[in-house]
Amino acid sequence: MIESITIKNIATFNDTGIQINGLKKVNFIYGANACGKTTISNFLHDTKSTKFGDCSLNWENGQELKTLVYNKEFRERNFGKGKISGVFTLGEATAEQLKAIEDKAEELKKIKAEGAQKRETLNTQIQKKEALEEEFKETCWTKIYKKHEPVFKEAFVGSLNKEKFKDKLLHEFTNNTAILSALDDLKEKAKTIFGEVPKEIIPINAITYDRIIEIETNLIWKKIIVGKADVDIAKLIQKLNINDWVNQGRSYLQEDKICPFCQQQTITDDFKTQLENFFDETYLKDITLIKDLRQEYSSLTLNLFNELNTIEINQKDFKNTKLNLDKFSAYLKTFVSQNTVNNELLTGKIKEPSRSVELSYLKEQLELIAGLITDANLEIKKHNDIVSDFTNEKAALIASIWKFIIEEFRTDISKFNTEKGNLEKGITALDAQLKAKLADYKTLDDEIKALSKNTTSIQPTVNEIDRLLKSYGFLTFTIVPATESGFYQIQREDGTIAEHTLSEGEITFITFLYFLQLAKGGISEDSVNEERILVVDDPISSLDSNVLFIVSTLIKEIIKDIKSDIGNIRQIVLLTHNVYFHKEVSYEGLNRKGEKSHFWILRKNGKLSTIHYYGENNPIQSSYELLWREIKEWEKNSGITIQNAMRRILETFFSILGNKRDDFLINKFGTQEEREICRSLLSWANEGSHTLPDDLYIEAPDETITKYLDVFKGIFTHTENPGHYNLMMGIEPEIEKEVVL
């Protein structure tokens, strides 16, 4: 069955259009002429037409059924040349043949019901699978993508929407073989690869300081350097511990005999000889050694400091430095401080060779600095390796990022895959069962068609139409075969073809009877038993009241069968503008079995159509009540018909029923002002009911309508008919409260 219909961007329906939801087995749509009923029926006749490109309908369980539409176009298609096609129905079959077809049809219906149940279960499982995938997709996006987007967005290129990201995650879960890396390592590497295109970095020169360490560890610094002990003067020098003082004074000895110490002529050649013997060659070599080592040490440490200082300055200016500058600067300051102390100690050693000096070794500090440079160069090498093989490194990083993500999310992915796999197994099994049912259905349907082929005939259709025509008083013509095989014509009693002499009402009635036979049979032998939906649009145009009753009776028989699941018609949608016909065909009487009918009213507001759903409540009671409905619901159709409705209500109630004219109504008002307003209302209502609706739409603003509605109510009040007004407007009477004394 059809569950819902959407009509938009066609005729009187705009881009918002209308939605006809909640369609059941039996559906009634009431609407005035030109409000869009035929547009709806034409769409249901040809849903594939390009002019209905924005219209759509939904089928129950996705099962599309054949739709037969009766409207003006149907009459033109099937009686345009006075000929109608043959309709195959079950002919003069034996009781056994009909029973066999009936039994197989019942079995076919059972198979279809089972298939529908399988399809419903299948659709439920599919919906569960889709819901699971939707939930997983949202979870992937919020828990993974949004979490890692700030750092790893470059790795997600090509998967920057929810669906693609979910698919990529599942693909990587199955296929990713990258080695799992730590998150911090991935982030660090991403800075290089996902930032600007990296350039090669020049490594930092390694420092050498072996010679500095050798000089620092030379034993000469701890050696007490003194003169020769077996010289006579040695005892005095050593006793007074004036080795360094005497050695410094030696440089002041002149050629004369004046002592640089006491300034007396006490320097003899023997004294000079003793001094020279005391400060012998060994002493002099040691002095020369400490001076040379001190000079070399000072030069080496100064050069090393300059080199390290240059490294620090350059790396501070390089934004992509790999050197730990904080530690480097701290180690360099310590190095400078220790070196300053050592240089002071070495200078003191030269001045006082007899002193033992303990230097502050720079080895530990220089090893720390060298280690920082080594670490930086290792990072530089990694960076340069990336630069030299950027494409492969980027691909490897992306693979590693996805590897990290799927491992982080492994539990959720595994759970999803398990649940999805179970649902897919169930769906596969149900699909196989459904296909088996469809195969059984086709086999049985073919058997029914084969049986029907031997029992179907066009003649029963002709006989039935003729019978109905005669039964309802159409005695002046009958149906006869046309010269073209498979077609029939209408023939008068005198033998002439009645193609041009039939009245509009006669053509309408004949084609409607033909439509009913078509609904029960089929154009071909194979289509006799297929299930179908009927759409009937105003079948009583040009018919008198007697035929209107006949048509409504025929349709009610179809409705009865539909509600009782008898026959192959599964649903009917009936559209009409005739209040009496609507009431007649929708009247259930005592037969209230089966599903309730559903009702809609289609209205045209200005140039646009709208629809209102009433559910199981029939909104059409009588033409008089319908006029009051127009008053109550005037805002729904912009008040276009309100003047005509007011005029007809006043005429019906006061003129026809009460024989009261306008003057009588006007004089019921007490003041001249009220009488003038009433006269204005009657003139306005009469004018609006006899002019074009478009003009009225322009000239009747809401405040005017509201004002005249008050006067309209006043007419019933002043004529002592407020009860009738309240009844028709659905206003509950106020109940006077009893006063308790």
Protein Blocks (a to p, Z undefined) as FASTA:
>chain_A
ZZbdcdehiajbcfklpadehiafbdcddddehilpmmmmmmmmmmmbmklmmgccddeh
hiacddddddfklmmmmmmnopacdddddddddfklmmmmmmmmmmmmmmmmmmmmmmmm
mmmmmmmmmmmmmmmmmmmmmmmmmmmmmmmmmmmgoiacfklmmmmmmmmmmmmccdcd
dfklmmmmmmmmmmccdddddddddddfklmmmmmmpmklmpccdddfkbfklmmmmmno
pmlmmmmmmmmpcfblcdfklopafbcfklmmmmmmmmgmklmmmmmmmmmmmmmmmmmm
mmmmmmmmmmmmmmmmpmkbcbdfklmmmmmmmmmmmmmmmmmmmmmmmmmmmbccdddd
fklmmmmmmmmmmmmmmmmmmmmmmmmmmmlmmmmmmmmmmmmmmmmmmmmmmmmmmmmm
mmmmmmmmmmmmmmmmmmmmmmmmmmmmmmmmmmgcfklmmmmmmmmmmmnopakbccdd
dfbehiacdddfkopacklmccfklmmmmmmmmmmmmmmmcfbfklmmpccddddehjlg
oiafklmmmmmmmmmmmmmmmmnogajbfbdcdddfbfklmmmmmpnkjmlghjdddddd
dddehjaccdddehjacfbfbfmlmmmmmmmmmmmnnommmmmmmmmmmmmmmmmmnopa
fklmmmmpmbfklmmmmmmmmmmmmmmmmccfklmmmmmcfklmmmmmmmmmmmmmmnop
mmmmmmmnopacdddddddZZ
